[in-house]
Amino acid sequence: MDSVSGQIAVLDYVVIGAYLALIIGIGVWVSRSTKSGEDLFLAGRSLTWGAIGFSLFASNISTSTLIGLTGSAYGDGIAVSAYEWTSGIPLLILAFVFAPLFLKSRITTTPEYLDKRYSRRVRLYFSGLTIVFTVIVDTAGGLYAGAVVMQVFFPNVDIWMTCVGIGLFAGIYTAVGGLKAVVFTDVLQSVVLLTGCAVLAFMMFQDLGFSWDALQAELPDGHLNVVKPIDDPQLPWFGLFFGVWLLGFWYWVTNQYIVQRVLGAKDLKNAQWGAILGGMLKLSPLFIMVLPGAMAVSLIPDIPQNDQVFPVMITTILPAGLTGLVLAGLIAAIMSSVDSTLNSSSTLIVHDFISDPDEELPPEKSKRYGQMATITFMIIAIAWAPLIQYAGGLWDYLQQMFSVLVPPLVVLFLGGALWQRGTAPAAFYTLIIGHGVGTVLFALRMIEVWPLHYTINVVIMTVVSALVFVVFSLMDDPQEVDDDVIWTRKKALDHEGGLQGGLLSDVRLHAVVLMALILTILVLFW
């Protein structure tokens, strides 16, 4: 660790300092136009497609993503990249199925859609669950992962001090500037991340003489393949084709801290373009994060721990200045996840629990409650994050708990949007039964009684949840449902002013291009 920290030059510190100063400037500038709760939570519903797409990308790329992708590629191969480049599938579902419904309904939170479609108890169940997991798993986990990585470069700084520093920095500009500050800083963070990682990938491939054959010759068989045997411990082929996109559905379609950008879109076309741009950007980690991890097997052999691969790559390959740029990207990844989760959690608590369904909060009061919630969640996450180090391997298993959450939610959202016959009681029973059975399977897998990979369990539990939803719905009397929450083909392309601009501006063409690129990656790396 000392050798790594010793390679951080003065120029690198200057680059990092300039980046942080720019983030502060953005927060101060945006705070001047943040007047109400809608400004704080949805950026005044004024976001354009570029800001949405880049913010979706930046909020998703966390420290654990950078460290995990390169480390897994180094030790086990590039199959883990499927979680990145398949993201376009749920993002297309968001663009053409749920963005029209969300914007038509004028909702502020994704649980609010469940209220309009089913009932308030379904909304509060989902919202409460989301808040707990977002603060305890996403926010605190992001702080802890970031602190661990920062220790590689700055070994004399305690983990708790780093957690406090990152948490306060991201929490304050989020509380002051709201979603618009989050999105604006995310755009900057995306550029820094993409630039820094692209330069690193280019220089590593250059060291290999730009030879794909040379890279393949240095790697074990199957290291550069994404389709693995059914018993593969990392990602079996069944999980790749059927489970990964279901896990992505939870993240990209129902998770408030991601979908909030789409809810803040100025219109449907910008929402759809933004989601598709996010899907396009999610193709890049394979090439600028995952493949460099595989290249490191040849260029930097014998790295003792997979979690050290990314830090060692930075300090070994990059010159001074560029090391600072990529480190700034690493800090950006930490903050973009933390600020997003804090803003979304405060949105959920204000709109789903504090606000009276029959009486809207005054704008100033809504803003004040949101800022108080952001600071409160920031304090909880900062306090919880250092404790994660004592959980050992248990914390890794907690990440798989999301596979328990996903199946009933996939059924409730897709079933609710596409099947008018689905009822509110059936939705509630699906949540209770689906999460109950899923928790049992999770526990059995932890004690190694249930052998199936969690991506396969997601598929099984989605089928079980769908059966529960259909059976209970058919047992109930049909209920009256607002037309705004049921999908139709007309709603999916209901753009103001139609589709002027010709073929190149048609969101359908962009969707086809995205799917073609996803299939191309699958074929090339099969």
Secondary structure, DSSP 8 states (H G I E B T S, - for coil): -HHHHHT--HHHHHHHHHHHHHHHHHHHHHHTT--SHHHHHHGGG-B-HHHHHHHHHHHH--HHHHHHHHHHHHHT-GGGGHHHHTTHHHHHHIIIIIHHHHHHHT-SSHHHHHHHHT-HHHHHHHHHHHHHHIIIIIIHHHHHHHHHHHHHH-TTS-HHHHHHHHHHHHHHHHHHHHHHHHHHHHHHHHHHHHHHHHHHHHHHHHHTTT-HHHHHHHS-TTTT-S---TT-SS--HHIIIIIHHHHHHIIIII-HHHHHHHHTBSSHHHHHHHHHHHHHHTTHHIIIIIHHHHHHHHHS---S-GGGHHHHHHHHHS-TTHHHHHHHHHHHHHHHHHHHHHHHHHHHIIIIIISBTTB---HHHHHHHHHHHHHHHHHHHHHHGGGGGGSTTHHHHHHTTHHHHHHHHHHHHHHHHH-TT--HHHHHHHHHHHHHHHHHHHHHHHTTSS-S-HHHHHHHHHHHHHHHHHHHHHHS------GGGS--HHHHT--TTTTTT-GGG-HHHHHHHHHHHHHHHHHHT-
